[in-house]
Amino acid sequence: MRHRHALALAATVGMVALLAACGQPAPTATAPPAPTLSPAELGEQLFAVKGCAACHGLDAAGTGIAPALPGHSAEQVRRQVRSPLGSMPAFGPGQISDRELDLLVAYVEGLEAGEGHSEPMAIPLGDAIAMHHWMALTALASERVDEAAHHVAHASELIEDAEHQRAMQGVLGSLEAGRLHDAAHEIEGMLAGTAEPALSEGELHLQLALGAALVDDGPEASHHLDHFMSEADEHEREGAREALEHIDAGDEGAAASAIVELIEATEHQQHRHD
Ligand code: HEC
C-alpha cells in the first residue's frame, strides 16, 4: 500500500524519479558534475535525480511515505541504499555507484549539521513489526519458545491488519502446542518479500531497546538491553548498564542517548561493508 502511494507521488515528481523508485536505472546518465560543487551539493542533485526525493521529499524533510533524513548516519545511508529495511527499494551498484553513494552520504550528513540537532528517530512501525518477526524466528532456531512467544506477542500488539493479526494468533497456537517448526514456517511466510535486516541479533536488540526508550517504555527497553548484554563484550556491557541505570532512574531520554552511543560503538566495531 505504501508502495502504491510512493509511486503516485513519484509520478508527480517526474519520470526519472518514477523509474528510480521502481528500482530501475534512470534512462539518462547524470551530467558530469561541475567541479565547483561540493560533495554535499552533488549529493543533493543525485538525491533528486535518483528518485530518493520522490519518497523522502525534495529537501529530505520526510513525506507520508518515507522518514525525514537529517540525523541519519553514513552507515545508515549506506546500509539502507544497498540492503534496505522496510519497504524502501534497494539500489545496486548498477543504479547508484559507490562514488555516488559517497555523495549521497555527504548530502545526508550535511543535513544533520544544518539542522543543528539529531534527535534519534523512533523505529518506523513497519520495521519494528518486521524486527519482532525476525527475532521470533531467531529465538525459534535455538528453541527458545518463551522468547519467540514474547516477540510474537509484541508484533501482534503493533499489527493493525486483521488478517495478519489472525495469522499471529495462529503462530501463538502453534507455539503453545509445541509445534515450533510450523510456527517458524508461519512466520517465514509473513516475512516473504521483506528484506532481511542486515543487523546481528545484538544490534536488533539495541534498535528495539532504542525504540522502546523513545516511547518511554522502560520495561521493554530493559528487556532488550538484558538480551543485548548476554552476548556483549565487557565494554558494550558497560554502556548497556549505563542505559539501564537511566531507565531505573526514570530517565528514558538519557537511556535513549546512551543506547544511540552503544549502537554507534557497535557499528564502528563491526564496520560492515559490502
Ligand atoms: C519508494 C520510496 C523510497 C525511495 C525511492 C527511497 N526511499 Fe529511503 N526510505 C523509504 C522508506 C519507506 C523508508 C523507511 C523504512 C521503513 O520503515 O519502511 C526509508 C528509509 C530511508 C533511510 C533511513 C534508514 C534508517 O536506518 O532509518 C535512509 C537513510 C534512506 N531511506 C535513504 C534513501 C536514499 C539515499 C534514497 C535514494 C537513493 C532513498 N532512500 C530512496 C522509502 C524510499
Residues whose N, C-alpha, C, O or C-beta is under 5 A from the ligand:
A	BS01	HEC	A6 A21 K50 G51 C52 C55 I65 A66 P67 H72 Q76 V77 Q80 L85 G86 S87 M88 P89 L104 P124 G126 D127
